[in-house]
Amino acid sequence: MTIRLYTRLLNHPYLIILFSSILILALAAGAQNLYFRGDYKTFFREDNPQRVAFEEMQDMFNKTESVNILVVPDSGNVFNATTLNLIKALTEEAWQTPYSIRINSVTNFQHTYAEGDDLIVDKLYPDWQTLTPEVIDNIEQVALSEPDVVNRLVSPDGQVAVISITVRMSDGDQTPEVAEIGDFVKDIKNRIASEHPDHKLYLTGVVMLNDAFQIAANDDAATLVPAMFAAIIVMIGVLMRSFFAAVTTLVIVATTIAATMGFAGWSGFFLSVSTVNVPTMVMTLAVADCVHVIASWFQHMREGESRDEALHNALALNFMPVVITSVTTSIGFLTLNFSDVPILVDLGNLTAMGVMLACVLALTLLPAMLKILPIKPPQQTSTKPLPWLTGLGEWVITYHRRVLPYSAIVFVTALILASTNQLNDIAIKYFSQDNTFRQAADYQSEHLSGLATIDFAIYTDEISGINKPEVLTSVQALTEWLRAQPEVDHVSSISDTYKKLNKNMNYDNESFYRLPLDVELAAQYLLLFEMSLPYGLDLNNQIDVDKAATRISVTLDNLGSKELTAFEQRAKDFFNKLAPELRLTAASPALMFAHIGETNMQSMLKGSLTALVIISGLLVFALKSLKLGAISLVPNLLPAGLGFGIWAMLSGEINMALSVVLSMTLGIIVDDTVHFLSKYKKAREQGKSAEEAVRYAYKTIGQALIVTTTVLTVGFGILSLSSFALNSDMGLLTAIILVGALVIDLLFLPAFLLWLDTERTAKTHS
């Protein structure tokens, strides 16, 4: 009944085209509401525990979002008149950076020393001072001996100096502000490159990380989508050998993308480094739908049927397979809602929407266009299955008892390898090595320090509590413990300031470089120092207004997520044992990324199980057989194990994007399995033997499986060309799993079916 109504509807192609056009235009109009967000906060929900902790710490102390300008002289030493004057000039200019609230450099570092009974607080390179060799030597000596300077504002070997620009951006969408800041500091870098060719500048920091996210997304949008359109033209040209087939396919693809992105705009979605690739994914899946319908239509026409009769039969044959494939694929993408990463949730929802739109358009607008366009089937395309495919089928039938044990060895090996993959998210490694930000980050890691930071906040829960000697002793103990850890590059702590002030107030006597023993004395020293500090260089980056809490900032090597969370736990364990009466919290963007990788993996395991249960139920319905539904689970789960096993050999590291691949691909690879099993079941119901049923499946569906897998693999393979690792890794692993699924469906599945039927026949005879 449904098919009859459907085919009667297709008798009015112009009406379908009209209504489709109205619907598509109405949806596509929403695209004007789309905007792009490239800041790192898009990776985290607002209630993410690590994000909440970080934002609470940012509210209590000064913000830590910054841009670092690395100054590298060709001479190999920053302690010379030319470089120091350049650093000084850049420090002054840096105050013009949009949203800047603090500038730190070796030249404006607030150096304290005793002059008689007075405490002198001044820049390390004061405005009034002339750079003589003696002055330069003094600057170098002080800089390389100050804990708050070395490994933070200057490298221990003096080859690199840093100008750190702290900014205060809005708590919401930071994209416009990031772009404004990024453009400003890039202009400085470009100008210095021409004015001072003997100096190199590198730009790092959280703001430049956000800027790199934006650039990566723009690059993907500018390169991957056109590449996918070009691939579609080539694939349709090779597979269909028809100009109009390519045109109609491109129309379906373009309208699907327009409607999907318009729906996103109407629904309040925004573009991100993940969702910018929705068009590429939707294109890939839409092409597969079109190929099924057009190829079947051509085949029926070549067999002598009229255009309308061939179209009717092609749609009757492909209606349910296309619908079931689209539904299972959408379910796979919808399980990304289990992810803890909002932009991956958006990716899943938008792609699922696009897949269903592609399904509807492929079964309505596409046949309507096929009815009215002067399309003829290419005569040179053979209707016979590929000779090597027939030979492969015969080989599997003959040697199926050998195929199974060898397959088992491969699968067990792959699963063992898959278990060796390590969850590891390092934000800077999301970018390819030819990315400007990645190059700057790598240079900083090699010559100064890593980019990973953790801020530890110690709470006394009483006003002026940090001035207590016992509290300062605990702060110093934690500071010393942190500096002793092998992965730590730098520690900035208020305890160093107290010790230095105590020495200064005792005529710079080195024996007094220790914490003051009296709470009132500590408070007086701190007040005197704060009153001497210039605008923008106060102590609010280390202590809160009430002097009830202090922040220790730690810079570490670029650690993996497990190493970073393990370090956090070690520090907490040490301090909780040392000072149980005090509270310690830890927060930073690096910690946020480290934790999200682990929690996302756990969430996506639940998502994968949910997808498995729902899709299994659909397979039982589609195949009308509980037994075949159960059998289908094996070839549907093995490709992921095979893919992750191969990934272990290629990389061995799993980032947050790869944690969603299992759920995402499960709905896609089901398609091939359903087609093969349905043809096998049909042949068995007609009284054919197991061997004949396998031959029938190879003949009727084998070539189509290769075509659709090729289309999907090319599509996700193009995604692997992204310069952004979360996208490229996802595309590459998905392509590997899709190819693995094809191999399993053409080798393991028929051998498994033959073995099961042989065993059943043997038991029946016995």
C-alpha positions in Angstrom: 0.0 0.0 0.0 2.8 2.4 1.0 4.8 1.7 -2.2 1.6 2.2 -4.4 0.9 5.6 -2.8 4.6 6.4 -3.2 4.7 5.5 -6.9 1.5 7.4 -7.6 3.0 10.5 -6.0 6.0 10.2 -8.3 3.6 10.5 -11.2 3.7 14.2 -10.5 7.4 15.0 -10.7 7.0 18.8 -11.2 4.8 19.0 -8.1 7.4 17.2 -6.1 10.2 19.5 -7.4 8.0 22.5 -6.5 7.3 21.4 -2.9 10.8 20.2 -2.4 12.2 23.6 -3.6 9.9 25.5 -1.2 10.9 23.3 1.7 14.6 23.5 1.0 14.5 27.2 0.5 12.6 27.7 3.8 15.1 25.6 5.6 18.2 27.0 3.9 17.2 30.5 4.9 18.2 29.7 8.4 21.9 29.5 7.4 22.1 33.2 7.7 21.8 32.8 11.5 24.9 30.6 11.7 28.0 32.0 13.4 31.3 30.5 14.2 32.8 29.8 17.6 36.4 28.8 17.9 37.2 29.2 21.6 38.3 26.1 23.6 35.2 26.4 25.8 33.0 25.0 23.1 34.5 21.6 24.0 33.0 21.7 27.5 29.4 21.9 28.9 28.7 24.8 31.2 28.3 22.4 34.1 31.5 20.5 33.3 33.2 20.2 36.8 36.7 21.2 35.5 35.2 24.2 33.6 33.3 25.3 36.7 36.4 25.0 38.9 38.4 27.0 36.3 35.9 29.8 36.0 35.5 30.0 39.8 39.3 30.4 40.1 39.3 33.0 37.3 36.6 35.0 39.2 38.6 34.9 42.4 42.0 35.8 40.9 43.0 37.6 37.8 42.3 35.8 34.6 45.1 33.6 33.1 44.1 33.7 29.4 47.1 35.1 27.6 49.2 35.6 24.6 52.9 34.9 24.8 55.2 36.7 22.4 58.5 34.8 22.2 61.5 37.0 21.2 64.4 35.0 19.8 67.5 36.9 18.6 69.7 35.3 16.0 72.7 36.2 18.3 71.5 33.4 20.7 71.4 35.8 23.7 68.6 38.2 24.7 70.9 40.0 27.1 72.2 42.7 24.7 71.2 46.3 24.2 69.3 45.7 20.9 67.2 42.9 22.1 66.5 44.4 25.6 65.4 47.6 23.9 63.2 45.7 21.5 61.6 43.8 24.4 61.1 47.0 26.3 59.4 48.6 23.3 57.2 45.6 22.7 56.2 45.5 26.4 55.0 49.1 26.1 53.2 48.4 22.8 51.6 45.3 24.2 49.5 47.5 26.5 47.6 48.5 23.4 46.5 44.9 22.8 42.7 44.7 22.9 41.3 43.6 26.3 44.8 43.5 27.9 45.0 43.8 31.7 48.5 42.8 32.5 51.9 42.7 30.7 54.8 40.7 32.1 58.3 40.7 30.6 61.9 40.6 31.8 62.2 44.4 31.3 59.2 45.4 33.4 59.7 42.7 36.1 59.3 44.4 39.5 62.7 44.0 41.0 63.0 44.7 44.8 66.1 45.5 46.7 67.2 47.3 49.8 68.6 50.8 49.8 69.5 51.7 53.4 66.2 51.4 55.4 64.1 51.7 52.2 62.5 49.0 50.0 63.0 49.9 46.4 60.5 48.4 43.9 61.3 49.2 40.2 61.4 47.7 36.8 64.4 45.5 36.1 65.1 47.8 33.2 63.8 51.2 34.4 62.9 53.9 31.9 65.6 56.3 33.2 68.4 53.8 32.9 71.0 53.6 30.1 72.1 50.2 29.0 75.8 49.9 29.7 77.6 46.6 29.8 77.5 46.7 33.6 73.7 47.3 33.6 73.1 44.5 31.1 75.2 42.1 33.2 73.1 43.1 36.3 69.8 42.5 34.4 71.0 39.1 33.3 72.2 38.1 36.8 68.9 39.1 38.4 66.7 37.6 35.7 68.4 34.2 35.8 68.3 34.1 39.6 64.7 35.1 40.0 62.3 32.1 40.4 59.5 34.1 38.9 61.5 35.0 35.8 63.6 32.1 34.7 61.7 29.5 32.6 58.8 31.9 32.5 60.0 35.2 31.0 63.4 34.1 29.9 65.0 30.7 29.2 67.8 29.5 31.5 70.3 29.8 28.6 69.2 33.3 27.8 68.2 32.4 24.2 64.5 33.2 24.5 62.6 36.0 26.2 58.8 36.2 26.6 56.3 39.0 26.7 53.2 37.7 28.4 49.9 39.5 27.7 47.1 38.7 30.0 43.6 39.5 28.6 40.1 39.7 30.0 37.6 38.4 27.5 33.9 37.8 27.9 32.6 34.6 29.4 30.5 33.8 26.4 31.4 33.7 22.7 35.0 34.8 22.6 35.5 34.4 18.8 35.4 38.1 17.8 37.7 39.1 20.7 40.1 36.2 19.9 40.2 37.4 16.3 40.8 41.0 17.3 43.6 40.1 19.7 45.1 37.6 17.2 45.2 40.2 14.4 46.8 42.8 16.6 49.7 40.5 17.8 50.2 39.1 14.3 50.6 42.6 13.0 53.3 43.2 15.6 55.0 40.0 14.6 54.9 40.8 10.8 56.2 44.4 11.5 59.1 43.2 13.6 60.0 40.6 11.0 60.7 43.5 8.6 62.1 46.0 11.0 64.3 43.5 12.9 65.1 40.7 10.6 67.7 39.5 13.1 64.9 38.6 15.6 62.2 36.0 15.3 58.9 36.2 17.1 56.6 33.3 18.0 53.1 33.5 19.3 51.7 31.0 21.8 49.2 31.0 24.7 45.6 30.1 25.2 44.4 33.0 23.1 46.5 31.8 20.1 45.2 28.3 20.7 41.7 29.6 20.3 42.9 31.5 17.2 44.3 28.3 15.8 41.0 26.5 16.3 39.3 29.2 14.2 42.0 29.0 11.4 41.7 25.2 11.3 37.9 25.4 10.9 38.2 28.0 8.2 40.8 25.9 6.3 38.6 22.8 6.5 35.6 24.7 5.2 37.7 26.2 2.3 39.4 23.0 1.3 37.5 19.9 2.3 34.0 20.8 1.0 35.3 21.7 -2.5 37.5 18.6 -2.5 34.4 16.5 -1.7 32.4 18.1 -4.5 35.3 17.3 -6.9 35.4 13.7 -5.6 31.7 13.3 -6.2 32.0 14.4 -9.8 34.9 12.0 -10.3 33.2 9.1 -8.5 29.9 9.5 -10.3 31.7 9.9 -13.6 33.6 6.7 -13.1 30.8 4.7 -11.5 27.9 5.9 -13.6 29.5 7.3 -16.7 26.6 9.8 -17.1 26.7 13.6 -17.0 23.0 13.9 -15.9 23.5 11.3 -13.2 26.3 13.5 -11.8 24.2 16.6 -12.1 21.2 15.1 -10.2 23.5 13.7 -7.6 25.1 17.1 -7.1 21.7 18.7 -6.8 20.7 16.3 -4.1 24.0 16.8 -2.3 23.8 20.6 -2.5 20.2 20.8 -1.4 20.7 18.4 1.5 23.7 20.5 2.7 21.8 23.8 2.3 18.7 22.4 4.2 20.9 20.8 6.9 22.9 23.9 7.6 19.8 26.1 7.4 18.1 23.8 9.9 21.2 24.3 12.1 20.8 28.1 11.9 17.1 28.0 12.7 17.7 25.6 15.7 20.4 27.8 17.3 23.5 25.8 16.4 26.8 27.4 15.8 29.7 26.3 13.6 32.8 24.9 15.3 35.9 23.0 14.5 33.8 19.8 14.5 30.5 20.9 12.9 32.2 22.7 10.1 32.7 19.2 8.7 29.0 18.3 8.7 28.7 19.1 5.0 31.5 16.6 4.1 29.9 13.8 6.1 26.4 14.5 4.8 27.7 14.7 1.3 29.3 11.3 1.6 26.2 9.6 2.9 23.9 11.4 0.4 26.0 10.2 -2.5 25.7 6.6 -1.4 21.9 6.9 -1.4 21.9 8.4 -4.9 24.2 5.7 -6.2 21.9 2.9 -5.0 18.9 4.4 -6.8 20.5 5.5 -10.0 22.6 2.4 -10.5 19.5 0.2 -10.0 17.5 2.3 -12.4 20.2 2.0 -15.1 20.4 -1.7 -14.6 16.6 -2.2 -15.1 16.6 0.0 -18.2 19.5 -2.0 -19.7 17.4 -5.1 -19.1 14.8 -3.7 -21.5 12.4 -2.0 -19.1 10.9 1.4 -19.9 12.2 4.5 -18.1 9.1 4.7 -15.8 8.9 0.9 -15.2 12.6 0.8 -14.4 12.3 3.7 -12.0 9.3 2.1 -10.3 11.2 -1.2 -9.9 14.4 0.5 -8.8 12.6 2.4 -6.1 10.6 -0.6 -5.0 13.9 -2.5 -4.6 15.8 0.2 -2.8 13.1 2.0 -0.8 13.4 -0.1 2.4 17.2 -0.6 2.2 17.8 3.1 1.8 15.4 3.9 4.6 16.9 1.3 7.0 20.4 2.3 6.2 19.6 6.0 6.8 17.8 5.2 10.1 20.7 3.0 11.4 23.2 5.6 10.3 21.2 8.3 12.0 21.0 6.2 15.2 24.7 5.8 15.2 25.3 9.6 15.0 22.5 10.4 17.5 24.3 8.3 20.1 26.9 11.0 20.0 24.5 12.7 22.4 26.1 10.5 25.1 29.3 12.5 24.5 30.5 15.0 27.1 31.8 17.2 24.3 29.1 19.7 23.1 30.5 20.2 19.6 30.6 16.4 19.1 27.0 16.2 20.2 26.2 18.9 17.6 28.1 17.0 15.0 26.1 13.9 15.7 22.7 15.7 15.7 23.3 17.7 12.5 24.7 14.8 10.6 21.8 12.6 11.7 19.4 15.3 10.4 21.4 15.6 7.2 21.3 11.8 6.7 17.5 11.7 7.0 17.1 14.7 4.7 19.3 13.0 2.2 17.1 9.9 2.5 13.9 11.8 1.9 15.4 13.8 -1.1 17.0 10.7 -2.6 13.6 9.0 -2.6 11.5 12.0 -3.8 13.4 14.8 -5.5 15.9 12.5 -7.2 13.4 10.2 -8.9 11.3 13.3 -9.9 14.4 14.7 -11.6 15.2 11.3 -13.2 11.7 11.2 -14.7 12.0 14.6 -16.5 15.7 14.7 -17.5 16.8 13.0 -20.8 19.0 10.4 -19.1 20.0 7.2 -20.8 21.8 4.3 -19.2 25.5 4.1 -20.3 25.6 1.2 -22.7 29.3 0.4 -22.0 28.7 -0.5 -18.4 28.5 -4.3 -17.9 25.6 -5.8 -15.9 27.7 -8.8 -15.0 29.4 -8.9 -11.7 33.2 -8.3 -11.7 35.0 -11.5 -12.7 37.4 -11.3 -9.7 34.4 -10.9 -7.4 32.9 -14.1 -8.7 36.2 -15.8 -8.3 36.5 -14.5 -4.7 33.1 -15.9 -3.9 34.1 -19.4 -5.3 37.3 -19.2 -3.3 35.5 -18.5 0.0 33.0 -21.3 -0.7 35.8 -23.8 -1.3 38.1 -22.7 1.5 35.6 -21.4 4.1 36.9 -23.8 6.8 40.3 -22.2 6.4 39.0 -18.7 6.2 37.5 -18.9 9.7 40.5 -19.9 11.8 42.8 -17.4 9.9 40.1 -14.7 10.4 40.0 -15.6 14.1 43.7 -15.2 14.4 43.5 -11.8 12.7 40.6 -10.6 14.9 42.2 -11.8 18.1 45.5 -10.1 17.2 43.6 -6.9 16.3 41.7 -6.9 19.6 45.0 -7.4 21.5 46.5 -4.5 19.6 43.4 -2.4 20.2 43.7 -2.9 23.9 47.1 -1.2 23.8 45.7 2.1 22.6 46.2 4.8 25.1 43.7 7.7 25.8 45.8 10.8 25.2 44.6 14.4 24.5 47.2 17.0 24.1 45.6 20.2 22.7 48.6 21.4 20.7 48.9 18.1 18.9 45.4 18.6 17.5 47.3 20.7 14.9 49.5 19.5 12.1 53.2 20.2 12.3 53.0 22.8 9.4 50.5 24.8 11.5 52.0 28.1 12.6 50.7 27.8 16.2 51.9 24.2 16.4 55.4 25.3 15.3 55.5 28.1 17.9 54.3 25.8 20.6 56.9 23.2 19.7 59.6 25.8 19.8 58.5 27.0 23.2 58.4 23.4 24.5 61.9 22.8 23.2 63.6 26.0 24.3 61.6 27.3 27.3 58.7 25.4 28.7 55.6 23.4 27.8 52.3 25.0 27.3 50.4 22.8 29.8 49.6 24.7 33.0 47.8 23.8 36.2 46.7 26.4 38.8 46.5 25.2 42.4 44.3 27.4 44.7 44.9 27.1 48.5 41.9 28.3 50.6 42.3 29.3 54.2 38.6 30.3 54.5 39.5 33.3 56.7 40.4 36.9 55.9 44.2 37.5 55.8 44.6 33.8 56.4 47.5 33.5 53.9 49.7 35.7 56.1 49.8 33.1 58.9 53.2 31.4 59.2 51.8 27.9 59.3 49.9 28.6 56.0 52.9 30.1 54.3 54.9 27.1 55.4 52.4 24.8 53.7 52.4 26.9 50.6 56.2 26.8 50.5 56.3 23.1 51.0 53.9 22.5 48.1 55.9 24.9 46.0 59.2 23.0 46.7 57.5 19.7 46.1 56.1 20.9 42.7 59.6 22.2 41.6 61.1 18.8 42.5 58.8 17.0 40.0 60.5 16.0 36.7 57.6 17.1 34.5 57.5 20.7 36.0 59.1 23.5 34.1 58.1 26.5 36.3 56.3 27.3 39.5 55.0 30.8 40.4 54.2 31.1 44.1 53.6 33.9 46.6 55.9 32.2 49.0 58.9 33.3 46.9 57.7 36.9 47.2 57.4 36.7 51.0 61.0 35.3 51.2 62.4 37.9 48.9 60.7 40.7 50.9 61.9 39.3 54.2 65.5 39.4 52.7 65.0 43.0 51.4 63.7 44.3 54.7 66.8 42.9 56.4 69.3 44.8 54.2 69.3 42.1 51.5 71.0 39.7 53.9 70.8 36.3 52.2 70.4 34.5 55.5 66.9 36.1 55.7 65.8 34.7 52.4 63.1 32.7 54.3 59.5 33.2 55.3 58.6 35.8 57.9 57.9 34.2 61.3 55.2 36.7 62.4 51.7 37.1 60.9 51.8 40.9 61.3 55.2 41.2 59.8 54.1 39.1 56.8 51.1 41.3 56.4 53.1 44.5 56.6 55.7 43.3 54.1 52.9 42.4 51.6 51.1 45.7 52.1 54.3 47.7 51.5 55.1 45.8 48.4 51.6 46.1 47.0 51.5 49.8 47.5 54.8 50.1 45.5 53.5 48.1 42.5 52.4 50.0 39.3 49.1 49.7 37.6 48.5 46.3 36.0 51.2 44.5 38.0 49.4 43.9 41.3 49.4 40.6 43.1 45.8 39.7 42.2 47.1 36.9 40.0 48.4 35.2 43.1 46.2 36.3 46.0 42.5 37.1 46.3 41.2 40.5 47.6 40.6 39.2 51.1 44.0 37.5 51.4 42.1 34.3 52.2 43.4 32.3 49.3 46.5 32.0 47.1 47.1 30.6 43.7 50.2 28.6 42.6 50.7 28.5 38.9 52.6 25.5 37.5 53.9 25.2 33.9 54.6 21.6 32.8 55.8 19.7 29.8 53.2 19.0 27.2 51.9 15.9 29.0 49.2 13.5 27.8 45.8 13.5 29.5 46.6 10.5 31.8 50.0 11.9 32.8 48.4 15.3 33.6 45.5 13.9 35.7 48.0 11.6 37.5 50.2 14.6 38.3 47.1 16.5 39.6 46.2 13.7 41.9 49.8 13.3 43.2 49.9 17.0 44.1 46.5 16.8 45.8 47.5 13.7 47.8 50.7 15.4 48.9 49.0 18.6 50.1 46.0 16.9 51.7 48.5 14.8 53.8 50.6 17.9 54.5 47.9 20.3 55.4 44.5 18.6 55.9 43.1 21.8 57.5 43.4 23.7 54.2 41.5 23.3 50.9 43.2 22.7 47.6 41.7 22.8 44.1 43.3 22.5 40.7 42.1 24.0 37.4 43.3 25.0 33.9 42.3 24.5 30.3 44.9 21.7 30.0 43.2 19.9 32.9 39.8 20.4 31.3 41.0 18.7 28.1 42.7 16.0 30.1 39.6 15.1 32.1 37.2 15.4 29.2 39.0 12.7 27.2 38.5 10.1 30.0 34.9 11.0 30.8 34.0 11.2 27.1 35.3 7.7 26.5 33.2 6.3 29.4 30.1 8.1 28.1 30.6 6.9 24.6 30.9 3.3 25.7 27.3 3.7 27.0 26.4 5.3 23.7 27.9 2.4 21.7 26.0 -0.1 23.8 22.8 1.8 23.2 23.4 2.0 19.5 24.1 -1.7 19.4 20.8 -2.6 21.2 18.7 -0.3 19.0 20.3 -1.2 15.7 20.2 -5.0 16.6 16.4 -4.6 17.1 16.1 -2.9 13.7 18.1 -5.6 12.0 15.9 -8.3 13.4 12.9 -6.4 12.0 14.7 -5.8 8.6 15.8 -9.4 8.2 12.6 -10.8 9.8 14.8 -13.3 11.6 16.1 -13.4 15.1 18.8 -15.8 14.2 20.2 -13.6 11.3 19.9 -10.6 13.5 22.1 -12.3 16.1 24.5 -13.4 13.4 24.8 -9.9 12.1 26.2 -8.6 15.4 29.5 -10.4 14.7 30.4 -8.7 11.4 29.1 -5.4 12.7 31.3 -5.4 15.8 34.5 -6.9 14.3 35.3 -3.9 12.0 35.7 -1.6 15.0 38.0 -4.0 16.7 40.0 -4.4 13.4 40.1 -0.6 12.9 41.3 0.2 16.4 43.9 -2.6 16.1 45.3 -1.1 13.0 45.2 2.3 14.7 47.3 0.9 17.5 50.0 0.2 14.9 49.6 3.6 13.2 49.4 5.8 16.3 48.4 4.1 19.5 46.8 7.2 20.9 43.1 7.8 21.2 41.8 11.4 21.4 38.3 12.6 22.3 37.1 12.5 18.7 38.1 8.8 18.2 36.1 7.8 21.2 32.9 8.5 19.2 33.9 6.5 16.1 32.6 3.2 17.3 29.1 4.6 17.8 29.3 6.6 14.6 30.4 3.8 12.3 28.1 1.1 13.8 25.1 2.5 12.0 27.0 2.9 8.7 28.6 -0.6 8.4 25.2 -2.3 9.2 24.2 -1.4 5.6 26.5 -3.9 3.9 25.7 -6.7 6.4 21.9 -6.3 6.0 22.2 -6.3 2.2 24.3 -9.5 2.2 22.2 -11.4 4.8 18.9 -10.4 3.1 20.1 -11.8 -0.2 21.4 -14.9 1.4 18.1 -15.4 3.3 16.1 -14.9 0.1 18.1 -17.6 -1.7 17.8 -20.0 1.2 14.0 -19.5 1.3 13.9 -20.3 -2.4 15.4 -23.7 -1.6 19.0 -23.0 -2.6 21.9 -24.6 -0.8 24.1 -22.6 1.5 26.8 -22.5 -1.3 24.3 -21.4 -3.9 22.9 -18.7 -1.5 26.4 -17.3 -1.1 26.9 -17.2 -4.8 23.6 -15.4 -5.2 24.6 -12.8 -2.6 27.9 -12.2 -4.3 26.2 -11.9 -7.7 23.4 -9.6 -6.6 25.0 -7.3 -4.0 28.8 -7.8 -4.1 29.5 -5.1 -6.6 27.1 -2.7 -5.0 28.9 -3.2 -1.6 32.2 -2.3 -3.2 30.7 0.8 -4.9 29.1 2.2 -1.7 32.1 1.4 0.4 34.3 3.1 -2.1 32.1 6.2 -2.0 32.0 6.3 1.8 35.8 5.6 2.1 36.7 8.4 -0.3 34.4 10.8 1.6 35.8 10.0 5.0 39.3 9.8 3.5 38.9 13.4 2.4 38.1 14.3 6.0 41.4 12.7 7.0 43.1 15.4 4.9 42.1 18.0 7.5 44.9 19.8 9.3 43.0 19.4 12.5 43.7 16.1 14.2 40.3 15.6 15.8 38.8 15.7 12.3 41.6 14.0 10.3 41.9 11.1 12.9 38.2 10.6 12.9 38.1 10.5 9.1 41.1 8.1 8.8 39.9 5.7 11.4 36.3 5.7 10.0 37.7 5.0 6.5 39.8 2.1 7.9 36.8 0.6 9.7 34.6 0.9 6.5 37.2 -0.9 4.4 37.5 -3.5 7.2 33.7 -4.0 7.2 33.8 -4.6 3.5 36.5 -7.2 3.8 34.7 -8.9 6.7 31.4 -9.0 4.7 33.0 -10.5 1.6 35.3 -13.0 3.4 34.4 -13.8 7.0 30.5 -13.4 6.8 29.9 -15.9 4.0 32.4 -18.4 5.5 30.7 -18.0 8.9 27.3 -18.6 7.3 28.5 -21.7 5.4 30.0 -23.1 8.6 26.8 -22.5 10.6 24.6 -24.1 7.9 27.1 -27.0 7.5 27.1 -27.6 11.3 23.3 -27.5 11.4 23.0 -29.9 8.4 25.4 -32.3 10.1 23.4 -32.3 13.3 20.2 -32.8 11.4 21.7 -35.9 9.6 23.1 -37.3 12.8 
